């Protein structure tokens, strides 16, 4: 009997507590002020269930008025208290600094290598035994310098014979011209018949043709003799292959190789995403893996992309009068494609808005304004960003404790420093 009374009493207590809890409200955290308030009975059943309906009809159900408990989550405790009492809360103090726009060079890095402008295999135009080699490997030569000499053989005699034939042809032309003039004089006096002029005209024409043929033969003989001297067509450095004395040099065989190093070229590839920025004449700075630096200009941009890399080959011409730059050295080029207006800001002033957009909070007319920014470069001097007005007052201290539209009491450290310097 005693056990039944104990269990019954416990059951009555549980039912009483349940009824009391069912009439109250539950506040769920993490939803901000004024949010997450609901009846406790919703833990046991869906909203407007039989228990809720019974409590509602009996007048025991607690009610939560949304409008009465709405609190602006952006307000501080002091501002909420001031709002509830009808007073104006003091403006939050922040520290600001003025930043102005400045031009930033837009630079495109390229990887590539140095390349000689030309590598010329100097060919002989005739054949013969090499009599003299006038240069050595690594020697610098100018355009027109003598590289090697081929044995002249009978070429000098051929020139002498051509000169003699030319002189003989000229003598025949003089005689033919004299005969023609004499015949013309006789015909003018009526001593010679008019039909005698034709043979003298033919003889004069044949003499002129003989002189032309003799002149051509002389020119050919002299040119053949001149081909025994092989000269550099360009200025540069002598490289292999280089012929040796006594070798038989055939026509179109290389006497020497001359590498033209001034100007030098840098060859690289521009990604297709940046080919719209490329244009001829752009300035570039080149640095090799050996530590050498030089400046040049873009002189060639390919019109067709490489099928494998989808990039466009470009050439940058570099002055190399002293020959310090060598052919085939890995290098990097920085091409300046123009400038863009940016602000250089401390990284600490960057913040996020409620949507997670990166930007800065600034003060305009004593109110906080949020500006999204785009980071273009991160350097030791600061973060280079775009998307801001030309002159702006950025919050440097307290930006995490204010919201857009909030009135603040801003202290500009830039203006304070300028006044201190003026004093």
C-alpha positions as CSV (number, residue, x, y, z in Angstrom):
1,X,0.0,0.0,0.0
2,X,2.8,2.3,0.9
3,X,4.6,1.6,-2.4
4,X,1.4,2.4,-4.4
5,X,1.1,5.7,-2.6
6,X,4.8,6.5,-3.4
7,X,4.5,5.7,-7.1
8,X,1.2,7.6,-7.3
9,X,2.8,10.7,-5.6
10,X,5.8,10.5,-7.9
11,X,3.5,10.3,-10.9
12,X,1.5,13.4,-9.8
13,X,4.7,15.3,-9.3
14,X,6.0,14.4,-12.8
15,X,2.7,15.4,-14.4
16,X,2.7,18.7,-12.5
17,X,6.2,19.5,-13.7
18,X,5.4,18.5,-17.2
19,X,2.3,20.7,-17.2
20,X,4.4,23.6,-15.8
21,X,7.1,23.2,-18.4
22,X,4.5,22.9,-21.1
23,X,3.2,26.4,-20.3
24,X,6.7,28.0,-20.6
25,X,9.0,28.9,-23.5
26,X,12.4,27.6,-24.7
27,X,15.2,29.8,-26.0
28,X,17.6,28.2,-28.4
29,X,21.0,29.9,-28.5
30,X,23.1,30.8,-31.6
31,X,20.2,32.6,-33.4
32,X,21.0,36.1,-32.2
33,X,19.0,38.4,-29.9
34,X,15.2,38.0,-30.2
35,X,15.4,34.7,-32.3
36,X,15.0,31.1,-31.4
37,X,12.2,31.4,-28.8
38,X,9.4,28.7,-28.9
39,X,7.1,26.8,-26.5
40,X,8.7,23.9,-24.6
41,X,5.9,21.6,-25.6
42,X,7.3,21.6,-29.2
43,X,10.0,19.3,-27.9
44,X,7.3,16.5,-27.5
45,X,5.1,17.2,-30.4
46,X,4.8,19.2,-33.6
47,X,3.4,22.8,-33.4
48,X,-0.4,22.9,-32.8
49,X,-0.5,19.3,-31.6
50,X,-3.2,18.0,-29.2
51,X,-1.2,19.0,-26.0
52,X,-0.6,22.5,-27.4
53,X,-4.2,22.8,-28.4
54,X,-5.3,21.7,-24.9
55,X,-3.0,24.2,-23.2
56,X,-4.0,26.9,-25.5
57,X,-7.7,26.4,-24.9
58,X,-7.1,26.3,-21.1
59,X,-5.2,29.5,-21.2
60,X,-2.1,28.0,-19.7
61,X,0.1,28.2,-22.9
62,X,2.8,30.9,-22.8
63,X,2.9,33.3,-25.7
64,X,6.1,34.9,-27.3
65,X,5.5,38.1,-29.1
66,X,8.1,38.5,-31.9
67,X,7.7,42.2,-32.2
68,X,8.1,42.8,-28.5
69,X,11.4,40.9,-28.2
70,X,13.0,41.9,-31.5
71,X,16.5,43.2,-30.9
72,X,18.9,44.5,-33.6
73,X,21.9,42.1,-33.5
74,X,24.2,44.9,-34.7
75,X,23.6,47.0,-31.6
76,X,26.0,46.9,-28.7
77,X,24.8,46.4,-25.1
78,X,25.2,50.1,-24.4
79,X,23.2,51.0,-27.6
80,X,20.4,48.5,-26.7
81,X,20.1,50.0,-23.2
82,X,20.1,53.5,-24.6
83,X,17.5,52.5,-27.2
84,X,15.2,51.0,-24.5
85,X,15.5,54.1,-22.4
86,X,14.8,56.4,-25.3
87,X,18.3,58.0,-25.2
88,X,20.9,58.3,-27.9
89,X,23.9,56.0,-27.4
90,X,27.4,57.5,-27.8
91,X,29.1,56.9,-31.2
92,X,31.7,54.2,-31.2
93,X,35.3,55.5,-31.6
94,X,37.5,54.2,-34.4
95,X,40.8,55.1,-35.9
96,X,41.1,55.9,-39.6
97,X,43.9,56.6,-42.1
98,X,43.6,58.4,-45.5
99,X,44.8,56.5,-48.6
100,X,44.9,57.8,-52.1
101,X,45.0,56.0,-55.4
102,X,48.4,55.5,-57.2
103,X,49.4,53.9,-60.5
104,X,50.5,50.3,-60.4
105,X,52.6,48.8,-63.2
106,X,50.9,45.8,-64.7
107,X,53.6,43.2,-65.3
108,X,53.4,39.9,-67.1
109,X,56.2,37.4,-66.3
110,X,57.5,35.1,-69.0
111,X,59.8,32.1,-68.8
112,X,62.1,31.4,-71.7
113,X,65.7,31.5,-72.9
114,X,68.1,33.7,-74.7
115,X,68.6,33.1,-78.4
116,X,71.1,34.4,-80.9
117,X,69.4,36.6,-83.6
118,X,71.2,34.6,-86.3
119,X,73.5,31.6,-86.6
120,X,75.0,31.7,-90.1
121,X,76.9,28.9,-91.8
122,X,79.2,30.9,-94.1
123,X,79.4,28.9,-97.3
124,X,81.9,29.0,-100.1
125,X,80.6,29.7,-103.6
126,X,83.4,27.8,-105.3
127,X,85.5,24.8,-104.6
128,X,89.2,24.4,-104.0
129,X,91.9,23.7,-101.4
130,X,91.8,25.9,-98.3
131,X,94.9,27.9,-98.4
132,X,94.5,30.1,-95.2
133,X,92.1,30.2,-92.3
134,X,92.1,33.8,-90.9
135,X,90.0,33.3,-87.7
136,X,89.7,31.1,-84.7
137,X,86.8,29.7,-82.7
138,X,85.4,32.3,-80.3
139,X,86.9,35.2,-82.2
140,X,84.7,38.3,-82.7
141,X,84.4,39.3,-86.4
142,X,82.7,42.3,-88.1
143,X,80.7,42.1,-91.3
144,X,83.0,41.8,-94.3
145,X,86.0,40.3,-92.3
146,X,88.0,37.7,-94.1
147,X,87.4,34.2,-92.8
148,X,89.3,31.9,-95.1
149,X,91.1,31.9,-98.5
150,X,90.9,29.2,-101.1
151,X,93.8,28.5,-103.5
152,X,93.3,30.6,-106.6
153,X,94.6,28.0,-109.0
154,X,94.1,29.1,-112.6
155,X,91.5,31.7,-111.7
156,X,94.0,34.6,-111.9
157,X,95.0,33.3,-115.4
158,X,91.4,33.2,-116.4
159,X,91.0,36.8,-115.4
160,X,94.0,37.8,-117.5
161,X,92.7,35.9,-120.5
162,X,89.3,37.6,-120.0
163,X,90.9,41.0,-119.9
164,X,92.8,40.3,-123.1
165,X,89.6,39.2,-124.8
166,X,87.9,42.3,-123.6
167,X,90.7,44.5,-125.0
168,X,90.6,42.7,-128.3
169,X,86.8,43.1,-128.5
170,X,87.1,46.8,-127.8
171,X,89.7,47.2,-130.6
172,X,87.3,45.4,-133.0
173,X,84.6,47.8,-132.0
174,X,86.8,50.8,-132.7
175,X,87.6,49.5,-136.2
176,X,84.0,48.7,-137.0
177,X,82.9,52.1,-135.8
178,X,85.6,53.7,-138.1
179,X,84.6,51.7,-141.1
180,X,80.9,52.6,-140.5
181,X,81.8,56.3,-140.3
182,X,83.9,56.2,-143.5
183,X,81.1,54.5,-145.4
184,X,78.6,57.0,-144.2
185,X,80.9,59.9,-145.3
186,X,81.3,58.4,-148.8
187,X,77.6,57.8,-149.1
188,X,77.0,61.4,-148.2
189,X,79.3,62.6,-151.0
190,X,77.7,60.3,-153.5
191,X,80.9,58.3,-154.0
192,X,79.5,55.1,-152.4
193,X,76.2,53.5,-153.3
194,X,73.4,53.7,-150.7
195,X,73.1,49.9,-150.5
196,X,76.7,49.6,-149.2
197,X,75.7,50.8,-145.6
198,X,74.1,47.5,-144.6
199,X,77.3,45.4,-144.2
200,X,79.0,48.1,-142.1
201,X,75.9,48.3,-139.8
202,X,76.1,44.5,-139.3
203,X,79.8,44.7,-138.6
204,X,79.4,47.5,-136.0
205,X,76.6,45.6,-134.2
206,X,78.7,42.4,-134.1
207,X,81.6,44.4,-132.6
208,X,79.4,45.9,-129.9
209,X,78.1,42.4,-129.0
210,X,81.6,41.1,-128.9
211,X,82.5,43.8,-126.4
212,X,79.5,43.0,-124.2
213,X,80.3,39.3,-124.2
214,X,84.0,40.0,-123.4
215,X,82.9,42.3,-120.5
216,X,80.6,39.5,-119.1
217,X,83.4,37.0,-119.3
218,X,85.7,39.3,-117.5
219,X,83.2,40.0,-114.8
220,X,82.6,36.2,-114.3
221,X,86.4,35.6,-114.1
222,X,86.9,38.3,-111.6
223,X,83.9,37.1,-109.5
224,X,85.2,33.6,-109.5
225,X,88.6,34.9,-108.4
226,X,86.8,36.9,-105.6
227,X,85.0,33.7,-104.4
228,X,88.3,32.4,-103.2
229,X,88.0,34.8,-100.3
230,X,85.2,33.9,-97.9
231,X,84.0,36.8,-95.8
232,X,81.6,37.2,-92.9
233,X,78.1,38.3,-93.9
234,X,77.2,39.4,-90.4
235,X,79.0,40.5,-87.2
236,X,79.3,38.0,-84.5
237,X,81.3,35.2,-82.9
238,X,83.0,32.4,-84.8
239,X,81.8,28.9,-83.8
240,X,82.1,25.4,-85.1
241,X,82.1,24.0,-87.7
242,X,85.3,25.7,-88.8
243,X,87.3,24.5,-91.8
244,X,91.0,23.6,-91.5
245,X,93.9,24.5,-93.8
246,X,94.4,21.9,-96.6
247,X,90.9,20.7,-96.6
248,X,89.0,20.4,-99.8
249,X,86.2,23.0,-99.7
250,X,83.3,22.3,-102.0
251,X,80.6,24.6,-103.2
252,X,78.0,25.2,-100.4
253,X,80.3,23.7,-97.8
254,X,80.7,25.7,-94.6
255,X,83.9,27.6,-94.1
256,X,82.9,28.8,-90.6
257,X,79.8,29.5,-88.5
258,X,79.2,33.0,-87.3
259,X,76.7,33.5,-84.4
260,X,75.2,37.0,-84.4
261,X,74.8,38.0,-80.7
262,X,74.0,41.7,-81.1
263,X,71.1,42.2,-80.7
264,X,70.3,39.1,-78.6
265,X,66.8,37.7,-78.5
266,X,64.7,36.4,-75.6
267,X,62.1,33.8,-76.7
268,X,59.2,32.9,-74.5
269,X,55.5,32.2,-74.6
270,X,52.5,34.3,-73.6
271,X,49.5,32.4,-72.1
272,X,46.4,32.7,-74.2
273,X,44.6,34.3,-71.3
274,X,47.0,37.3,-71.5
275,X,47.6,37.5,-75.2
276,X,45.2,40.4,-75.4
277,X,47.6,42.5,-73.3
278,X,50.6,41.8,-75.6
279,X,51.6,44.3,-78.3
280,X,54.8,45.3,-80.2
281,X,57.1,47.8,-78.6
282,X,56.4,47.0,-74.9
283,X,59.3,47.4,-72.5
284,X,60.7,44.3,-70.8
285,X,63.3,43.5,-68.2
286,X,65.2,40.2,-68.6
287,X,67.1,38.3,-65.9
288,X,69.0,35.2,-66.6
289,X,69.7,32.3,-64.2
290,X,73.3,33.5,-64.2
291,X,72.2,36.8,-62.6
292,X,72.6,39.0,-65.7
293,X,70.0,41.7,-66.3
294,X,69.1,43.6,-69.4
295,X,66.2,45.6,-70.9
296,X,64.6,45.2,-74.3
297,X,61.4,45.6,-76.3
298,X,58.9,43.1,-77.8
299,X,59.6,42.8,-81.5
300,X,57.5,39.7,-82.5
301,X,54.2,38.2,-81.4
302,X,53.0,35.0,-83.1
303,X,49.6,35.0,-84.6
304,X,49.1,31.3,-84.1
305,X,49.2,29.5,-80.7
306,X,51.3,26.5,-80.0
307,X,49.2,23.4,-80.4
308,X,50.5,21.7,-77.3
309,X,50.7,24.6,-74.8
310,X,48.0,26.9,-76.2
311,X,50.4,29.8,-75.8
312,X,51.8,32.4,-78.2
313,X,55.6,32.6,-78.9
314,X,57.1,36.1,-78.6
315,X,60.5,37.6,-79.1
316,X,62.1,40.4,-77.1
317,X,65.1,42.1,-78.7
318,X,67.9,43.0,-76.2
319,X,71.0,45.2,-77.0
320,X,74.2,43.1,-76.5
321,X,77.0,45.3,-77.8
322,X,79.5,43.9,-75.3
323,X,78.5,40.3,-76.0
324,X,77.9,39.6,-72.3
325,X,74.7,37.7,-72.9
326,X,75.1,34.2,-74.3
327,X,72.9,32.1,-76.5
328,X,70.6,29.5,-74.9
329,X,70.6,30.6,-71.3
330,X,67.4,30.2,-69.2
331,X,65.9,33.5,-68.4
332,X,62.8,35.3,-67.1
333,X,61.3,38.4,-68.7
334,X,58.9,40.9,-67.0
335,X,56.9,42.7,-69.6
336,X,55.3,46.0,-68.6
337,X,51.9,46.1,-70.3
338,X,50.7,49.4,-68.7
339,X,49.4,50.8,-65.4
340,X,46.2,50.4,-63.3
341,X,44.9,52.6,-60.4
342,X,45.3,50.9,-57.0
343,X,45.5,51.5,-53.3
344,X,48.3,50.1,-51.1
345,X,46.7,49.1,-47.8
346,X,47.9,47.3,-44.7
347,X,46.7,43.7,-44.7
348,X,45.2,44.2,-41.2
349,X,42.5,46.5,-42.6
350,X,41.0,43.8,-44.8
351,X,37.7,42.3,-43.4
352,X,34.7,40.3,-44.5
353,X,31.1,41.4,-44.7
354,X,28.1,39.2,-43.8
355,X,28.2,37.4,-47.1
356,X,31.9,36.7,-46.8
357,X,33.1,39.3,-49.4
358,X,36.5,40.6,-48.7
359,X,36.8,44.4,-48.5
360,X,37.4,47.4,-46.2
361,X,35.3,49.5,-43.9
362,X,35.6,53.2,-44.4
363,X,34.1,56.3,-42.9
364,X,32.1,58.7,-45.1
365,X,30.2,61.6,-43.5
366,X,30.8,60.0,-40.0
367,X,29.1,56.7,-41.1
368,X,30.6,53.3,-41.8
369,X,30.6,52.2,-45.4
370,X,31.8,48.8,-46.7
371,X,33.7,48.6,-50.0
372,X,34.5,45.2,-51.6
373,X,38.0,45.1,-53.1
374,X,40.0,42.9,-55.5
375,X,43.6,42.0,-54.4
376,X,46.0,42.3,-57.3
377,X,49.3,41.9,-55.5
378,X,50.7,41.2,-52.0
379,X,54.0,42.8,-51.2
380,X,56.1,43.9,-48.2
381,X,54.7,47.4,-48.6
382,X,51.1,46.2,-48.3
383,X,48.3,44.7,-50.2
384,X,47.5,46.3,-53.7
385,X,43.8,46.4,-54.2
386,X,41.4,47.9,-56.7
387,X,37.7,48.9,-56.5
388,X,38.0,51.9,-54.1
389,X,37.4,55.7,-54.7
390,X,40.5,57.8,-55.5
391,X,40.7,59.2,-51.9
392,X,39.3,57.2,-49.0
393,X,39.4,57.2,-45.2
394,X,39.9,53.5,-44.1
395,X,39.2,52.3,-40.6
396,X,42.4,50.8,-39.3
397,X,41.4,50.2,-35.7
398,X,37.9,49.0,-34.7
399,X,36.7,47.9,-38.1
400,X,35.6,44.5,-36.7
401,X,33.3,46.2,-34.1
402,X,31.2,48.4,-36.4
403,X,28.7,47.8,-39.2
404,X,27.8,49.7,-42.4
405,X,25.5,52.6,-41.7
406,X,26.6,53.0,-38.1
407,X,27.6,56.4,-36.9
408,X,31.1,56.5,-35.5
409,X,33.5,58.9,-33.9
410,X,36.6,58.7,-36.2
411,X,40.1,59.9,-35.4
412,X,42.2,60.3,-38.6
413,X,45.8,59.4,-37.7
414,X,47.0,60.8,-41.1
415,X,45.6,64.2,-40.4
416,X,46.9,64.2,-36.9
417,X,50.4,63.3,-38.1
418,X,50.3,66.1,-40.7
419,X,49.3,68.6,-38.1
420,X,52.1,67.5,-35.8
421,X,54.6,67.9,-38.6
422,X,53.2,71.3,-39.4
423,X,53.7,72.4,-35.8
